[in-house]
């Protein structure tokens, strides 16, 4: 079970916000919502595809130059210009 310890003089709503942030970052709230009802194999596949595409967008956004899609785009541009 996850939890947070309240600091001395800390308001309850601030501690609650820290707990919610912690649970959200670990994916516990999302998993709890998902398990509330039955998920068909098709829905599961679609959900996994959606999350994979989000992960890949973030991964490509922070890829250093010289690697991945950014390098391929730069090479294609250089080939057509010169």
Sine and cosine of phi, psi and omega as CSV:
sin_phi,cos_phi,sin_psi,cos_psi,sin_omega,cos_omega
0.00,0.00,0.75,-0.66,0.00,-1.00
-0.99,0.11,0.45,-0.89,0.03,-1.00
-0.25,-0.97,0.19,-0.98,0.08,-1.00
-0.77,-0.64,0.52,-0.85,0.06,-1.00
-0.99,-0.11,0.70,-0.72,-0.01,-1.00
-0.98,0.20,0.71,-0.71,0.05,-1.00
-0.99,0.11,0.35,-0.94,-0.04,-1.00
-0.90,0.43,0.81,-0.59,0.03,-1.00
0.98,0.19,0.15,0.99,-0.03,-1.00
-0.99,0.11,0.71,-0.70,0.06,-1.00
-0.91,0.40,0.48,-0.88,-0.02,-1.00
-0.90,0.43,-0.63,0.78,-0.04,-1.00
-0.91,0.41,-0.53,0.85,0.05,-1.00
-0.93,0.38,-0.67,0.74,0.04,-1.00
-0.91,0.41,-0.62,0.78,0.03,-1.00
-0.90,0.44,-0.63,0.78,0.04,-1.00
-0.90,0.43,-0.66,0.75,0.04,-1.00
-0.89,0.46,-0.64,0.76,0.02,-1.00
-0.90,0.44,-0.72,0.69,-0.01,-1.00
-0.88,0.47,-0.65,0.76,0.02,-1.00
-0.89,0.46,-0.68,0.73,0.00,-1.00
-0.89,0.45,-0.73,0.68,0.00,-1.00
-0.90,0.44,-0.63,0.78,-0.01,-1.00
-0.92,0.38,-0.66,0.75,-0.02,-1.00
-0.93,0.38,-0.49,0.87,0.03,-1.00
-1.00,0.07,-0.14,0.99,0.04,-1.00
0.99,0.16,0.22,0.97,-0.05,-1.00
-0.94,0.34,-0.68,0.73,-0.01,-1.00
-0.89,0.45,-0.67,0.74,0.00,-1.00
-0.90,0.45,-0.67,0.74,0.01,-1.00
-0.91,0.42,-0.62,0.79,0.01,-1.00
-0.90,0.44,-0.69,0.72,0.04,-1.00
-0.90,0.44,-0.63,0.78,-0.04,-1.00
-0.93,0.38,-0.59,0.81,-0.05,-1.00
-0.99,0.16,-0.10,0.99,0.01,-1.00
-0.88,0.47,-0.58,0.81,0.00,-1.00
-0.73,-0.68,0.30,-0.95,-0.04,-1.00
-0.93,0.36,0.66,-0.75,0.01,-1.00
-0.91,-0.42,0.86,-0.52,-0.01,-1.00
-0.94,0.34,0.37,-0.93,0.03,-1.00
-0.84,0.54,-0.57,0.82,0.03,-1.00
-0.91,0.41,-0.71,0.71,0.04,-1.00
-0.88,0.47,-0.63,0.78,0.00,-1.00
-0.89,0.45,-0.70,0.71,0.01,-1.00
-0.88,0.47,-0.70,0.72,0.00,-1.00
-0.90,0.44,-0.65,0.76,0.02,-1.00
-0.90,0.44,-0.68,0.73,0.01,-1.00
-0.90,0.43,-0.61,0.79,0.05,-1.00
-0.90,0.43,-0.65,0.76,0.03,-1.00
-0.89,0.46,-0.72,0.69,-0.03,-1.00
-0.93,0.36,-0.56,0.83,0.02,-1.00
-0.91,0.40,-0.65,0.76,0.00,-1.00
-0.92,0.40,-0.59,0.81,0.06,-1.00
-0.90,0.43,-0.68,0.73,0.02,-1.00
-0.88,0.48,-0.68,0.73,-0.03,-1.00
-0.92,0.39,-0.60,0.80,0.05,-1.00
-0.87,0.50,-0.72,0.70,-0.01,-1.00
-0.92,0.39,-0.65,0.76,-0.01,-1.00
-0.89,0.45,-0.69,0.72,-0.01,-1.00
-0.94,0.33,-0.50,0.86,-0.02,-1.00
-0.89,0.45,-0.59,0.81,-0.07,-1.00
-0.97,-0.24,0.29,0.96,0.04,-1.00
-0.97,0.24,0.76,-0.65,0.01,-1.00
-0.91,0.42,0.43,-0.90,-0.02,-1.00
-0.91,0.42,0.65,-0.76,-0.06,-1.00
0.97,-0.23,-0.07,1.00,0.00,-1.00
-0.74,-0.67,0.56,-0.83,0.18,-0.98
0.95,0.31,-0.49,-0.87,-0.13,-0.99
-0.92,0.38,-0.55,0.84,-0.01,-1.00
-0.89,0.46,-0.65,0.76,0.00,-1.00
-0.93,0.37,-0.64,0.77,0.01,-1.00
-0.91,0.42,-0.65,0.76,0.03,-1.00
-0.91,0.42,-0.66,0.75,0.01,-1.00
-0.92,0.40,-0.63,0.78,0.02,-1.00
-0.92,0.39,-0.63,0.77,0.00,-1.00
-0.92,0.40,-0.64,0.77,0.03,-1.00
-0.91,0.42,-0.68,0.73,0.01,-1.00
-0.91,0.41,-0.58,0.81,-0.02,-1.00
-0.94,0.34,-0.59,0.81,-0.02,-1.00
-0.98,0.19,-0.45,0.89,-0.01,-1.00
-0.98,0.19,-0.62,0.79,-0.14,-0.99
-0.90,-0.43,0.00,0.00,0.00,0.00
